[in-house]
Amino acid sequence: MKHIVVAAASLLAIALAGPAAAQNSPIVIKFSHVVAPDTPKGKGAEKFKELAEKYTGGKVKVEVYPNSQLYKDKEEVEALQLGAVQMLAPSLAKFGPLGVKEFEVFDIPYIMPDKAALNRITHGEVGKMLLAKLEPKGIKGLAYWDNGFKIMSANKPLKMPEDFQGLKMRIQSSKVLEAQMRALGAVPQVLAFSEVYQALQTGVVDGTENPPSNMYTQKMNEVQKYATLSNHGYLGYAVIVNKAFWDGLPADIRTQLEKAMAEATDYANDIAQKENDDSLAAMKKAGTTTFITLTPEQTAAWKKALDPVAEEVSSRVGKDLIAAFRKEAAASN
């Protein structure tokens, strides 16, 4: 916390140095994230950097800090609010602890049947409404970035809900994900993403959930003997920016950055599926993890075990919002 405050104070001192200093040097956007550079999010951040600097003619410089180089999961949103960094792409679950609990609807297991339903949500009025809820927190939501559907991993085969009994499963900080793991009989353990590999390696936790690209780029397959292709939940991100910083930009710069973000979003979302497919193929080739495909009967058992989660968290997330998501899901059928 102390280094966040110091960094924010330094930025304030620079801002107070006067407009001449601002005119003579580029506007710096520090873009911090917690995953590897070769993930969909990592590549999306680099694409935004490339396009932002191109479209602004060098008036903006984007500095990308991957792999929790600046801040871990719990610190990064606070750092953004204080102005120590300008841009993040946190997972949607991060906004629950911030007080915007509605975002945890994305964590409800099996609520999103496919990418088509997801796109109708994130590109439609529901998606815009959710981003708008961040503004009272000093945050401007710019876009949704995809990272695909999650698989479960552990050092024992996970074929039926009872296989989870007593396992310590790492999750992000999300009341919905806590409820999900409890519904399976597991013990949820909140850990920063940067700490997961070591926790798996040393047995602090027994397993976790991730899209294949995150599992592979963090080498979790080296310390997990089994993974189940459950596609039980979705992991996505919201690209966010410090609202005061964003509102203070010259209008022409903001327009150019919006164009860069729109194109970087299309790029990141287009590559997400391929990155996950390639990561899964690479992990299968490595041979350290056995991958399990659920039978229709096993999938039905998972859904039955996890079905009560939506009702359990409905007062927290919002019954109307859950209904809106289910309406879009039904349109896929």
C-alpha positions as CSV (number, residue, x, y, z in Angstrom):
1,M,0.0,0.0,0.0
2,K,2.8,2.4,0.9
3,H,4.5,2.1,-2.5
4,I,1.1,2.7,-4.3
5,V,0.7,6.0,-2.3
6,V,4.2,7.1,-3.1
7,A,3.8,6.3,-6.8
8,A,0.5,8.3,-6.8
9,A,2.1,11.2,-5.1
10,S,4.9,11.3,-7.6
11,L,2.4,11.3,-10.5
12,L,0.6,14.2,-8.8
13,A,3.8,16.2,-8.6
14,I,4.5,15.7,-12.3
15,A,0.9,16.8,-13.1
16,L,1.4,20.0,-11.1
17,A,4.7,20.8,-12.9
18,G,2.7,22.8,-15.5
19,P,1.4,22.4,-19.0
20,A,4.8,23.1,-20.6
21,A,6.2,19.9,-19.2
22,A,3.1,18.0,-20.5
23,Q,3.5,19.5,-24.0
24,N,7.2,18.6,-24.2
25,S,6.9,14.9,-23.3
26,P,4.4,12.2,-24.3
27,I,1.4,11.3,-22.2
28,V,2.4,8.1,-20.5
29,I,-0.1,5.3,-19.9
30,K,1.1,2.6,-17.6
31,F,-0.8,-0.6,-18.5
32,S,-0.4,-3.2,-15.8
33,H,-1.6,-6.8,-15.8
34,V,-1.0,-10.1,-14.0
35,V,-0.6,-12.7,-16.8
36,A,2.1,-13.6,-19.2
37,P,2.9,-11.6,-22.3
38,D,2.0,-14.5,-24.6
39,T,-1.6,-14.9,-23.3
40,P,-4.6,-13.3,-25.2
41,K,-4.6,-10.5,-22.6
42,G,-0.8,-10.0,-22.9
43,K,-1.0,-9.8,-26.6
44,G,-4.0,-7.5,-26.5
45,A,-2.1,-5.1,-24.3
46,E,0.9,-5.1,-26.7
47,K,-1.5,-4.5,-29.7
48,F,-3.1,-1.6,-27.9
49,K,0.4,-0.1,-27.2
50,E,1.3,-0.4,-30.8
51,L,-1.9,1.1,-32.1
52,A,-2.1,3.9,-29.5
53,E,1.4,5.1,-30.2
54,K,0.7,4.9,-34.0
55,Y,-2.6,6.7,-34.0
56,T,-1.5,9.5,-31.6
57,G,1.7,10.1,-33.6
58,G,3.8,9.4,-30.5
59,K,1.9,11.8,-28.3
60,V,1.0,8.9,-26.1
61,K,3.5,6.3,-24.8
62,V,2.1,3.0,-23.4
63,E,4.2,1.1,-21.0
64,V,3.0,-2.5,-20.5
65,Y,3.9,-4.3,-17.3
66,P,2.9,-8.0,-17.4
67,N,3.2,-10.9,-14.9
68,S,2.4,-8.8,-11.8
69,Q,5.7,-6.8,-12.3
70,L,4.1,-3.8,-10.6
71,Y,1.1,-5.0,-8.7
72,K,-0.6,-8.3,-7.7
73,D,-4.3,-9.0,-8.0
74,K,-5.4,-7.4,-4.8
75,E,-3.3,-4.3,-5.3
76,E,-3.8,-3.3,-8.9
77,V,-7.3,-1.9,-8.8
78,E,-6.4,0.3,-5.8
79,A,-3.3,1.4,-7.7
80,L,-5.5,2.5,-10.6
81,Q,-7.9,4.4,-8.4
82,L,-4.9,6.3,-6.9
83,G,-3.4,7.0,-10.3
84,A,-0.2,5.0,-9.8
85,V,-1.2,3.2,-13.0
86,Q,-3.6,4.4,-15.7
87,M,-4.8,1.2,-17.3
88,L,-5.6,-2.4,-16.3
89,A,-7.4,-5.4,-17.7
90,P,-8.5,-7.2,-14.5
91,S,-10.7,-10.3,-14.6
92,L,-14.4,-9.6,-14.1
93,A,-14.4,-11.2,-10.7
94,K,-12.1,-8.4,-9.4
95,F,-15.0,-5.9,-9.3
96,G,-17.0,-7.8,-6.6
97,P,-14.5,-6.9,-3.8
98,L,-14.6,-3.3,-5.1
99,G,-18.3,-3.2,-4.4
100,V,-19.7,-3.7,-7.9
101,K,-21.0,-7.2,-7.1
102,E,-23.0,-7.4,-10.3
103,F,-19.9,-8.4,-12.3
104,E,-19.8,-11.7,-10.4
105,V,-22.7,-12.8,-12.6
106,F,-20.0,-13.9,-15.1
107,D,-18.7,-16.3,-12.5
108,I,-22.0,-18.3,-12.2
109,P,-21.2,-21.8,-13.4
110,Y,-22.7,-22.8,-16.8
111,I,-24.6,-19.5,-17.1
112,M,-22.9,-18.8,-20.5
113,P,-23.4,-21.7,-23.0
114,D,-21.3,-20.3,-25.8
115,K,-19.4,-17.3,-27.2
116,A,-22.5,-16.1,-29.1
117,A,-24.4,-15.5,-25.9
118,L,-21.3,-13.9,-24.3
119,N,-21.0,-11.5,-27.2
120,R,-24.6,-10.5,-27.0
121,I,-24.1,-9.6,-23.3
122,T,-20.7,-7.7,-23.7
123,H,-21.7,-5.9,-26.9
124,G,-25.2,-5.0,-25.7
125,E,-27.0,-2.9,-23.2
126,V,-26.3,-5.2,-20.3
127,G,-22.5,-5.0,-20.9
128,K,-22.7,-1.2,-21.1
129,M,-24.8,-1.0,-17.9
130,L,-22.2,-3.0,-16.0
131,L,-19.3,-0.9,-17.1
132,A,-21.2,2.3,-16.2
133,K,-21.4,1.0,-12.6
134,L,-17.6,1.4,-12.3
135,E,-17.7,5.2,-12.8
136,P,-18.6,6.1,-9.2
137,K,-15.5,4.2,-8.2
138,G,-13.3,6.5,-10.3
139,I,-13.0,3.9,-13.1
140,K,-13.9,4.1,-16.7
141,G,-14.7,0.8,-18.5
142,L,-13.4,0.8,-22.1
143,A,-13.9,-2.8,-23.3
144,Y,-14.4,-6.5,-22.6
145,W,-11.6,-8.9,-23.5
146,D,-12.2,-12.6,-23.8
147,N,-10.1,-15.4,-22.4
148,G,-12.4,-18.3,-22.9
149,F,-14.0,-21.1,-20.8
150,K,-12.3,-22.7,-17.8
151,I,-11.1,-26.2,-17.1
152,M,-10.5,-27.8,-13.7
153,S,-7.2,-29.3,-12.7
154,A,-5.9,-31.3,-9.7
155,N,-3.6,-34.2,-8.9
156,K,-6.5,-36.6,-9.0
157,P,-9.1,-37.3,-11.7
158,L,-12.1,-34.9,-11.5
159,K,-14.9,-36.8,-13.2
160,M,-17.8,-36.4,-10.8
161,P,-18.7,-33.8,-8.2
162,E,-17.8,-36.1,-5.3
163,D,-14.2,-36.2,-6.6
164,F,-13.8,-32.6,-5.4
165,Q,-14.6,-33.6,-1.8
166,G,-12.1,-31.9,0.6
167,L,-9.8,-30.6,-2.1
168,K,-8.2,-27.2,-1.6
169,M,-9.0,-25.4,-4.8
170,R,-7.5,-22.0,-5.7
171,I,-10.0,-19.3,-6.8
172,Q,-10.0,-15.6,-7.5
173,S,-11.6,-13.4,-4.8
174,S,-15.3,-14.0,-5.7
175,K,-18.2,-15.0,-3.5
176,V,-19.7,-16.8,-6.5
177,L,-16.6,-18.9,-7.0
178,E,-16.5,-19.6,-3.3
179,A,-20.0,-20.9,-3.6
180,Q,-19.1,-22.9,-6.7
181,M,-16.3,-24.8,-5.0
182,R,-18.4,-25.4,-1.8
183,A,-21.2,-26.8,-4.0
184,L,-18.7,-29.3,-5.3
185,G,-17.5,-30.2,-1.8
186,A,-14.1,-28.5,-2.2
187,V,-12.5,-25.9,0.1
188,P,-12.0,-22.6,-1.8
189,Q,-8.7,-20.8,-1.3
190,V,-8.2,-17.2,-2.5
191,L,-4.7,-16.7,-3.9
192,A,-3.0,-14.1,-6.1
193,F,-2.5,-15.4,-9.6
194,S,1.3,-14.9,-9.4
195,E,1.4,-17.3,-6.4
196,V,-0.6,-20.2,-7.9
197,Y,2.2,-22.2,-9.5
198,Q,4.2,-22.4,-6.3
199,A,1.1,-23.1,-4.2
200,L,0.3,-26.1,-6.5
201,Q,3.9,-27.2,-6.5
202,T,4.2,-27.3,-2.7
203,G,0.7,-28.6,-2.0
204,V,-0.7,-25.4,-0.4
205,V,-3.6,-25.9,-2.8
206,D,-4.6,-29.1,-4.6
207,G,-6.0,-27.7,-7.8
208,T,-7.5,-24.7,-9.6
209,E,-9.5,-23.5,-12.6
210,N,-8.2,-21.6,-15.6
211,P,-8.6,-21.3,-19.3
212,P,-5.9,-23.5,-21.1
213,S,-3.8,-20.5,-22.1
214,N,-3.4,-19.3,-18.5
215,M,-2.7,-22.8,-17.3
216,Y,0.0,-23.4,-20.0
217,T,1.7,-20.0,-19.9
218,Q,2.1,-20.3,-16.1
219,K,3.3,-23.9,-16.4
220,M,0.7,-25.2,-14.1
221,N,0.5,-28.4,-16.2
222,E,3.9,-29.2,-14.8
223,V,2.4,-29.5,-11.3
224,Q,-1.1,-30.8,-12.1
225,K,-1.5,-34.5,-13.0
226,Y,-5.1,-34.2,-14.3
227,A,-7.3,-31.6,-15.9
228,T,-11.0,-31.9,-16.8
229,L,-12.3,-30.2,-19.9
230,S,-15.4,-29.0,-18.1
231,N,-16.0,-25.6,-19.6
232,H,-18.0,-24.9,-16.5
233,G,-17.2,-21.2,-16.2
234,Y,-16.0,-18.2,-18.1
235,L,-13.0,-16.0,-17.6
236,G,-13.0,-12.6,-19.2
237,Y,-11.6,-9.2,-18.5
238,A,-12.6,-5.5,-18.5
239,V,-10.1,-3.0,-19.8
240,I,-10.4,-0.1,-17.4
241,V,-8.7,3.3,-17.1
242,N,-8.5,5.9,-14.3
243,K,-11.5,8.1,-15.0
244,A,-9.9,11.4,-13.9
245,F,-7.0,10.7,-16.2
246,W,-9.2,9.7,-19.1
247,D,-11.5,12.6,-18.7
248,G,-8.5,14.9,-18.6
249,L,-7.1,13.9,-21.9
250,P,-7.5,16.2,-25.0
251,A,-10.5,15.2,-26.9
252,D,-8.6,14.3,-30.1
253,I,-6.2,12.0,-28.1
254,R,-9.1,10.3,-26.4
255,T,-10.7,9.6,-29.8
256,Q,-7.5,8.1,-31.2
257,L,-7.1,5.9,-28.1
258,E,-10.7,4.7,-28.4
259,K,-10.0,3.7,-32.0
260,A,-6.8,1.9,-30.8
261,M,-8.8,0.1,-28.0
262,A,-11.6,-1.0,-30.4
263,E,-9.1,-2.6,-32.8
264,A,-7.0,-4.1,-30.0
265,T,-10.2,-5.6,-28.5
266,D,-11.1,-7.2,-31.8
267,Y,-7.6,-8.6,-32.1
268,A,-7.5,-9.9,-28.5
269,N,-10.9,-11.5,-28.8
270,D,-10.2,-13.1,-32.2
271,I,-7.0,-14.8,-30.9
272,A,-8.4,-16.0,-27.6
273,Q,-9.9,-19.3,-28.9
274,K,-6.8,-20.1,-31.0
275,E,-4.5,-19.4,-28.0
276,N,-6.5,-21.7,-25.8
277,D,-6.6,-24.4,-28.5
278,D,-2.8,-24.1,-29.1
279,S,-2.1,-24.2,-25.3
280,L,-4.3,-27.3,-24.8
281,A,-2.5,-29.0,-27.7
282,A,0.9,-28.1,-26.3
283,M,0.0,-29.4,-22.8
284,K,-1.2,-32.7,-24.3
285,K,2.0,-33.0,-26.2
286,A,4.1,-32.3,-23.0
287,G,2.4,-35.3,-21.4
288,T,2.7,-34.2,-17.8
289,T,-1.1,-33.8,-17.5
290,T,-3.9,-36.3,-18.4
291,F,-6.9,-34.5,-19.9
292,I,-10.4,-35.8,-19.2
293,T,-13.4,-35.3,-21.4
294,L,-16.7,-35.6,-19.5
295,T,-19.4,-37.9,-20.7
296,P,-22.9,-36.4,-21.1
297,E,-23.9,-38.1,-17.9
298,Q,-20.9,-36.7,-16.0
299,T,-21.6,-33.2,-17.4
300,A,-25.2,-33.5,-16.2
301,A,-24.0,-34.4,-12.7
302,W,-21.7,-31.4,-12.6
303,K,-24.6,-29.1,-13.7
304,K,-26.9,-30.6,-11.1
305,A,-24.4,-30.1,-8.3
306,L,-23.7,-26.5,-9.4
307,D,-27.2,-25.5,-10.2
308,P,-28.0,-24.1,-6.7
309,V,-25.1,-21.6,-6.9
310,A,-27.2,-19.1,-9.0
311,E,-30.0,-19.1,-6.4
312,E,-27.5,-18.8,-3.5
313,V,-25.9,-15.7,-4.9
314,S,-29.0,-14.1,-6.5
315,S,-29.5,-11.6,-3.7
316,R,-25.8,-10.5,-4.1
317,V,-25.6,-10.4,-7.9
318,G,-29.2,-9.5,-8.7
319,K,-32.1,-11.7,-9.9
320,D,-32.9,-9.4,-12.8
321,L,-29.3,-9.5,-14.1
322,I,-29.2,-13.3,-13.8
323,A,-32.5,-13.4,-15.7
324,A,-31.0,-11.2,-18.4
325,F,-28.0,-13.5,-18.8
326,R,-30.3,-16.5,-19.0
327,K,-32.4,-14.8,-21.7
328,E,-29.4,-14.4,-23.9
329,A,-28.3,-17.9,-23.2
330,A,-31.7,-19.2,-24.2
331,A,-31.4,-17.3,-27.5
332,S,-28.5,-19.6,-28.4
333,N,-30.6,-22.7,-28.4
